[in-house]
C-alpha cells in the first residue's frame, strides 16, 4: 500500500546517470548517455516533495513536484523543464512491493501517447527511474529514458 513516505528515499543529493533514446518513439534510435545531479527536499511532512535535476549536456534543468493524495492513496508526479517553463500533464500511481508505477496521457511530436514512469531498485544509496511511451494506448511500450541515481561519494 502506498503512503506519504514512499519517496523519503529520494530526499537529499544524487548523481544521476541518464540514458535516453534520441527519438522517444523509435526503439531502434541511438541512445544518448550523460550525467546529471539532483537534489530533492520534502514538504508537507513527507506527503510532498520537490526535486531539481541539472543536466548540463542538455543545457536544461528539470523539476518534479510530487504530491500524495491521502484520499486515493496515490501520488501525482508533475514535471517541468527549464526550457519551456510549463508543467507537463501529471502521471499518477502508487508504490507496491517497493516498485512505483505511474501513468498519464501526454503528446510527443504531435502524437498522443500514454506515459509510464517506474521507480525500482529503491534503497538509501540508489534507485532507478524509467520512462516509457505507448502510442497504442498501452498495448506496447518504448522505454525511452532511464536514470540511475547514486549518492555522491563523501569528499
C-alpha positions in Angstrom: 0.0 0.0 0.0 1.3 3.4 -0.9 2.0 6.0 1.8 3.0 9.7 2.2 6.6 8.4 2.9 7.1 6.4 -0.3 9.6 9.0 -1.7 11.5 9.5 1.5 14.4 7.6 -0.1 14.8 10.4 -2.7 15.5 13.2 -0.2 19.0 14.7 -0.5 21.7 14.9 -3.1 22.2 12.5 -6.0 24.5 11.8 -9.0 22.4 10.7 -12.0 23.4 8.6 -14.9 21.0 9.3 -17.8 20.4 7.2 -20.8 17.7 8.2 -23.4 16.6 7.5 -26.9 17.3 10.1 -29.5 13.7 9.5 -30.8 11.4 8.7 -27.9 9.0 6.6 -30.0 11.6 4.7 -32.0 13.2 1.8 -30.1 15.9 1.4 -32.7 17.1 5.0 -32.5 20.5 5.8 -30.9 20.9 6.1 -27.1 22.5 9.2 -25.6 24.2 8.9 -22.3 25.0 11.9 -20.0 25.5 12.8 -16.3 23.4 15.0 -14.1 22.9 15.9 -10.4 19.7 16.1 -8.5 18.6 17.4 -5.1 15.2 16.6 -3.5 13.6 18.0 -0.4 10.4 17.1 1.5 7.3 19.2 2.0 4.0 18.6 3.9 5.7 16.2 6.4 6.7 13.9 3.6 3.4 13.9 1.7 5.0 16.0 -1.0 8.5 16.7 -2.3 10.3 18.7 -5.0 13.4 17.8 -6.8 15.5 19.7 -9.3 17.8 17.9 -11.8 20.6 19.7 -13.5 21.6 18.2 -16.9 24.4 20.3 -18.4 24.6 18.0 -21.5 21.0 19.1 -22.4 21.6 22.7 -21.2 18.5 22.4 -19.1 17.1 21.6 -15.7 14.0 19.7 -14.7 11.8 20.0 -11.7 9.3 17.4 -10.3 6.6 18.2 -7.8 5.2 15.0 -6.2 2.0 15.2 -4.2 0.4 12.4 -2.2 -3.4 12.3 -2.2 -4.4 10.9 1.2 -7.9 10.1 0.0 -6.9 7.9 -3.1 -3.5 6.9 -1.6 -2.0 7.8 -4.9 0.9 10.1 -6.0 0.8 12.6 -8.7 4.1 13.4 -10.3 4.3 16.8 -12.1 7.3 17.5 -14.3 8.5 20.8 -15.7 11.5 21.7 -17.9 13.5 24.9 -17.6 13.4 25.1 -21.4 9.6 25.6 -21.5 8.7 26.7 -18.0 5.5 24.8 -18.4 4.1 21.9 -16.4 3.6 18.7 -18.3 0.4 16.6 -17.6 0.9 14.6 -14.4 1.3 10.9 -14.1 -0.4 9.2 -11.2 0.0 5.9 -9.3 1.4 4.2 -6.3 4.1 2.0 -4.8 3.5 -1.7 -4.2 6.2 -4.1 -3.0 9.0 -1.4 -3.4 8.1 -0.6 -7.0 6.3 2.6 -8.1 4.3 2.7 -11.3 2.7 6.0 -12.5 0.6 6.5 -15.7 -0.7 9.5 -17.6 -1.6 10.9 -21.0 0.5 13.4 -23.0 1.6 14.2 -26.5 5.0 13.8 -28.1 5.8 15.3 -31.5 2.1 15.9 -32.2 1.1 12.3 -31.3 -1.0 11.3 -28.3 1.0 9.0 -26.0 0.4 7.1 -22.8 3.3 7.7 -20.4 4.6 5.4 -17.7 7.2 6.2 -15.0 8.6 3.4 -13.0 10.7 3.7 -9.8 12.6 0.5 -8.8 15.7 -0.7 -7.0 15.0 1.8 -4.3 17.5 2.0 -1.4 19.3 4.6 0.7 22.2 4.6 -1.8 20.5 4.2 -5.1 17.3 4.0 -7.2 16.3 3.6 -10.9 13.7 5.7 -12.7 12.5 4.9 -16.2 10.1 6.5 -18.6 8.2 4.7 -21.4 5.8 5.9 -24.1 3.0 4.0 -25.7 1.4 5.2 -29.0 -1.2 2.3 -28.9 -2.9 3.0 -25.6 -0.6 0.7 -23.6 -0.6 -2.3 -25.8 3.2 -1.9 -26.3 5.7 0.4 -24.6 9.0 2.0 -25.7 11.3 2.6 -22.7 13.0 5.9 -23.8 14.7 7.3 -20.8 16.4 5.8 -17.7 18.0 7.5 -14.8 20.2 5.6 -12.3 20.5 7.5 -9.0 23.5 7.1 -6.7 24.6 9.0 -3.6 27.7 11.2 -4.2 30.8 9.9 -2.6 31.9 11.7 0.6 34.8 14.1 0.0 
